Amino acid sequence: METPVKSYLGFRAFLLFLTIVFTALGIWQIQRLFWKLDLIARVDARVHAQASAPPSPTQWTSTNPADAEYRHVTVSGHFDHSRETLVQAVTELGPGFWVITPLTETDGTVVLINRGFVPPDHRDPSTRSEGEIGGNITVTGLLRLSEPGGAFLRSNKPATNSWYSRDVAAIGENKGLANVVPYFIDADATPNPGGYPVGGLTVVHFRNSHLAYILTWFSLAIMSLVAMITLPRLMRRGD
């Protein structure tokens, strides 16, 4: 008789342990939910704030990248269209490419600008020569963090000029650029001559499934607690 009693007590202890664990996970997800809501609010404020200058190379060393991403910024300089890079993209306009063009500021700092999207039939720059703006220009857009390595299951291949992510360091090295800042800028929807590239297609979205996780963990905690409470009654019926 001693062994069944020990098993019974051990099982109740296990159910109590599960209740505590599931409750702790539910509380943790509540904390994550409020963190995510705060993040979304802060990013939304950056996106809609008045455009300002992005961090300089010296300022970037003391800048938290997470606090700078999606900041509404503006830069001025001239494009080097001969060193543009095409990065494969899938957008609301369909599949195609991002046109990444280096912009050199007056102090020699180089910023990679994602000028926008072009469909496959406008991959060749000669098909959108009107959009190759010359002279000093001002670009307004959103600061974005580098995307090193490539996309999911698809690595960038600089040797063959095959790009699946906007890897600032790799693109800068591949194009022989110096003084490149470690971020890029997504240009806004200001139309380019000839219609291409198409800017303003940045998707600002943060997955927020924390409420579902909260309900899941607390439901499991309640189920474990109910099972622990009703177990003695079920054991008596079994006797």
Secondary structure in CASP SS format (residue, H / E / C, confidence):
PFRMAT SS
TARGET T0000
AUTHOR 0000-0000-0000
METHOD secondary structure of the structure
MODEL  1
M C 1.00
E H 1.00
T H 1.00
P H 1.00
V H 1.00
K H 1.00
S H 1.00
Y H 1.00
L H 1.00
G H 1.00
F H 1.00
R H 1.00
A H 1.00
F H 1.00
L H 1.00
L H 1.00
F H 1.00
L H 1.00
T H 1.00
I H 1.00
V H 1.00
F H 1.00
T H 1.00
A H 1.00
L H 1.00
G H 1.00
I H 1.00
W H 1.00
Q H 1.00
I H 1.00
Q H 1.00
R H 1.00
L H 1.00
F H 1.00
W H 1.00
K H 1.00
L H 1.00
D H 1.00
L H 1.00
I H 1.00
A H 1.00
R H 1.00
V H 1.00
D H 1.00
A H 1.00
R H 1.00
V H 1.00
H H 1.00
A C 1.00
Q C 1.00
A C 1.00
S E 1.00
A C 1.00
P C 1.00
P C 1.00
S C 1.00
P H 1.00
T H 1.00
Q H 1.00
W H 1.00
T C 1.00
S C 1.00
T C 1.00
N C 1.00
P H 1.00
A H 1.00
D H 1.00
A H 1.00
E C 1.00
Y C 1.00
R C 1.00
H E 1.00
V E 1.00
T E 1.00
V E 1.00
S E 1.00
G E 1.00
H E 1.00
F E 1.00
D C 1.00
H H 1.00
S H 1.00
R H 1.00
E C 1.00
T E 1.00
L E 1.00
V E 1.00
Q E 1.00
A E 1.00
V E 1.00
T E 1.00
E C 1.00
L C 1.00
G E 1.00
P E 1.00
G E 1.00
F E 1.00
W E 1.00
V E 1.00
I E 1.00
T E 1.00
P E 1.00
L E 1.00
T E 1.00
E C 1.00
T C 1.00
D C 1.00
G C 1.00
T C 1.00
V E 1.00
V E 1.00
L E 1.00
I E 1.00
N E 1.00
R E 1.00
G E 1.00
F E 1.00
V E 1.00
P C 1.00
P H 1.00
D H 1.00
H H 1.00
R C 1.00
D C 1.00
P H 1.00
S H 1.00
T H 1.00
R H 1.00
S H 1.00
E H 1.00
G H 1.00
E C 1.00
I C 1.00
G C 1.00
G C 1.00
N C 1.00
I E 1.00
T E 1.00
V E 1.00
T E 1.00
G E 1.00
L E 1.00
L E 1.00
R E 1.00
L E 1.00
S C 1.00
E C 1.00
P C 1.00
G C 1.00
G E 1.00
A E 1.00
F C 1.00
L C 1.00
R E 1.00
S E 1.00
N C 1.00
K E 1.00
P H 1.00
A H 1.00
T H 1.00
N C 1.00
S E 1.00
W C 1.00
Y C 1.00
S C 1.00
R C 1.00
D C 1.00
V H 1.00
A H 1.00
A H 1.00
I H 1.00
G H 1.00
E H 1.00
N H 1.00
K C 1.00
G C 1.00
L C 1.00
A C 1.00
N C 1.00
V E 1.00
V E 1.00
P E 1.00
Y E 1.00
F E 1.00
I E 1.00
D E 1.00
A E 1.00
D C 1.00
A C 1.00
T C 1.00
P C 1.00
N C 1.00
P H 1.00
G H 1.00
G H 1.00
Y C 1.00
P C 1.00
V E 1.00
G C 1.00
G C 1.00
L C 1.00
T C 1.00
V C 1.00
V C 1.00
H C 1.00
F C 1.00
R C 1.00
N C 1.00
S C 1.00
H H 1.00
L H 1.00
A H 1.00
Y H 1.00
I H 1.00
L H 1.00
T H 1.00
W H 1.00
F H 1.00
S H 1.00
L H 1.00
A H 1.00
I H 1.00
M H 1.00
S H 1.00
L H 1.00
V H 1.00
A H 1.00
M H 1.00
I H 1.00
T H 1.00
L H 1.00
P H 1.00
R H 1.00
L H 1.00
M H 1.00
R H 1.00
R H 1.00
G H 1.00
D C 1.00
END
